[in-house]
Amino acid sequence: MIEDILPVEVASAEAFDDDRGADLFAEERAAIAGAVQTRRREFTTVRQCARAALRELGIPPVPLPPGPGRAPSWPAGVVGSMTHCTGYRAAAVARASRVHAVGIDAEPSAPLPDGVLEMIGLPKERALLERLRARDARVPWDRLLFSCKEAVYKVWFPLARRSLEFSGAEIAIDPGGTFSVRLLEPPPAVAGRPLTQVSGRWLHRDGLLLTAIAFR
Ligand SMILES: CC(C)(COP(=O)(O)OP(=O)(O)OC[C@H]1O[C@@H](n2cnc3c(N)ncnc32)[C@H](O)[C@@H]1OP(=O)(O)O)[C@@H](O)C(=O)NCCC(=O)NCCS
């Protein structure tokens, strides 16, 4: 599914359940020691996905422990992103020579809990969601907005090396399956130019909402 919303330069792999026999590298095992079993399983499966995606780039299996800010540590010259939610895990990777950053996110297709939209949505975004809801009530647009923001964060953090508030990016969702992002915080420079605008794609299928940004 995630492949459908990523450009060809980005390799990806996904899983819909966990292989209970799968193992981790020692440094990964150390990073997850003490976590509950469900967390250990998603952490392990998404790393299997990441290693499968890296194999498509010709890169042999390597440890992928969490790095600064809990962002995954990719091999030199590689950018990527991982996501997991109930019933879904995915990873996407690309050569840094072709793509500056990748951010992917998966969410269950269900409205956000009460009160969350008020915390994460800007007034303009909330007005847009009203219009989208009137047009098509089958998509949980509030959850999709949240997912877009999570994908933005996964692109932002490895480039900026600092956190980004939910109010720091304004999302405009197009019902046709794309979204655009206006960054409102002082942006990092990418290839000598400020990162002020990025765009991504989204997919609503089989009980899941997926979002993906590949910043080229
Ligand atoms: C980091 C965050 C975006 C993860 O998203 P999530 O929906 O909770 O969880 P997902 O399963 O989709 O993604 C988790 C994966 O994201 C990756 N990740 C975690 N922190 C990251 C970071 N700082 N940068 C990039 N990727 C990160 C990791 O690979 C993690 O999986 P792992 O712990 O098994 O390695 C989220 O927890 C968070 O901190 N959000 C607050 C910041 C934010 O979203 N601001 C809005 C900006 S507009």
The ligand as an SDF file (V2000), in Angstrom:
LIG
                    3D

 48 50  0  0  0  0  0  0  0  0999 V2000
    7.7760   10.9030   16.5140 C   0  0  0  0  0  0  0  0  0  0  0  0
    6.3320   10.8090   16.1230 C   0  0  0  0  0  0  0  0  0  0  0  0
    6.0910   11.7110   14.9030 C   0  0  0  0  0  0  0  0  0  0  0  0
    6.0170    9.3490   15.7170 C   0  0  0  0  0  0  0  0  0  0  0  0
    4.7500    9.2190   15.1470 O   0  0  0  0  0  0  0  0  0  0  0  0
    3.6410    8.2070   15.7310 P   0  0  0  0  0  0  0  0  0  0  0  0
    2.4150    8.3480   14.8740 O   0  0  0  0  0  0  0  0  0  0  0  0
    3.5310    8.4060   17.1940 O   0  0  0  0  0  0  0  0  0  0  0  0
    4.2270    6.7530   15.5430 O   0  0  0  0  0  0  0  0  0  0  0  0
    4.6380    5.9370   14.2340 P   0  0  0  0  0  0  0  0  0  0  0  0
    4.4900    4.5120   14.5730 O   0  0  0  0  0  0  0  0  0  0  0  0
    3.9650    6.4080   12.9960 O   0  0  0  0  0  0  0  0  0  0  0  0
    6.1880    6.2700   14.0830 O   0  0  0  0  0  0  0  0  0  0  0  0
    7.0980    5.8040   15.0270 C   0  0  0  0  0  0  0  0  0  0  0  0
    8.4390    5.8110   14.3610 C   0  0  0  0  0  0  0  0  0  0  0  0
    8.7950    7.1470   14.0150 O   0  0  0  0  0  0  0  0  0  0  0  0
   10.2110    7.2180   13.9850 C   0  0  0  0  0  0  0  0  0  0  0  0
   10.6010    8.4040   14.7310 N   0  0  0  0  0  0  0  0  0  0  0  0
   10.5330    8.6040   16.0610 C   0  0  0  0  0  0  0  0  0  0  0  0
   11.0090    9.8200   16.3680 N   0  0  0  0  0  0  0  0  0  0  0  0
   11.3790   10.3890   15.2070 C   0  0  0  0  0  0  0  0  0  0  0  0
   11.9540   11.6450   14.8720 C   0  0  0  0  0  0  0  0  0  0  0  0
   12.2680   12.5530   15.8120 N   0  0  0  0  0  0  0  0  0  0  0  0
   12.2250   11.9170   13.5780 N   0  0  0  0  0  0  0  0  0  0  0  0
   11.9380   11.0130   12.6050 C   0  0  0  0  0  0  0  0  0  0  0  0
   11.3990    9.7860   12.8640 N   0  0  0  0  0  0  0  0  0  0  0  0
   11.1170    9.4990   14.1550 C   0  0  0  0  0  0  0  0  0  0  0  0
   10.7530    5.9390   14.6230 C   0  0  0  0  0  0  0  0  0  0  0  0
   11.2280    5.0920   13.5840 O   0  0  0  0  0  0  0  0  0  0  0  0
    9.5310    5.3420   15.2810 C   0  0  0  0  0  0  0  0  0  0  0  0
    9.4990    3.9380   15.3010 O   0  0  0  0  0  0  0  0  0  0  0  0
   10.4930    3.1220   16.2740 P   0  0  0  0  0  0  0  0  0  0  0  0
   10.4290    3.7940   17.6040 O   0  0  0  0  0  0  0  0  0  0  0  0
    9.9580    1.7350   16.2460 O   0  0  0  0  0  0  0  0  0  0  0  0
   11.8530    3.2580   15.6150 O   0  0  0  0  0  0  0  0  0  0  0  0
    5.3550   11.2290   17.2660 C   0  0  0  0  0  0  0  0  0  0  0  0
    5.4260   10.3030   18.3190 O   0  0  0  0  0  0  0  0  0  0  0  0
    5.6360   12.6040   17.8430 C   0  0  0  0  0  0  0  0  0  0  0  0
    6.5270   12.7900   18.6790 O   0  0  0  0  0  0  0  0  0  0  0  0
    4.8330   13.6070   17.4640 N   0  0  0  0  0  0  0  0  0  0  0  0
    4.9210   14.9270   18.0460 C   0  0  0  0  0  0  0  0  0  0  0  0
    5.5930   15.8930   17.1310 C   0  0  0  0  0  0  0  0  0  0  0  0
    4.7280   16.2450   15.9640 C   0  0  0  0  0  0  0  0  0  0  0  0
    4.1000   15.4140   15.3820 O   0  0  0  0  0  0  0  0  0  0  0  0
    4.6870   17.5290   15.6300 N   0  0  0  0  0  0  0  0  0  0  0  0
    3.8280   17.9520   14.5610 C   0  0  0  0  0  0  0  0  0  0  0  0
    4.5950   18.6360   13.5070 C   0  0  0  0  0  0  0  0  0  0  0  0
    3.5060   19.4690   12.3980 S   0  0  0  0  0  0  0  0  0  0  0  0
  1  2  1  0
  2  3  1  0
  2  4  1  0
  2 36  1  0
  4  5  1  0
  5  6  1  0
  6  7  2  0
  6  8  1  0
  6  9  1  0
  9 10  1  0
 10 11  2  0
 10 12  1  0
 10 13  1  0
 13 14  1  0
 14 15  1  0
 15 16  1  0
 15 30  1  0
 16 17  1  0
 17 18  1  0
 17 28  1  0
 18 19  1  0
 18 27  1  0
 19 20  2  0
 20 21  1  0
 21 22  1  0
 21 27  2  0
 22 23  1  0
 22 24  2  0
 24 25  1  0
 25 26  2  0
 26 27  1  0
 28 29  1  0
 28 30  1  0
 30 31  1  0
 31 32  1  0
 32 33  2  0
 32 34  1  0
 32 35  1  0
 36 37  1  0
 36 38  1  0
 38 39  2  0
 38 40  1  0
 40 41  1  0
 41 42  1  0
 42 43  1  0
 43 44  2  0
 43 45  1  0
 45 46  1  0
 46 47  1  0
 47 48  1  0
M  END
$$$$
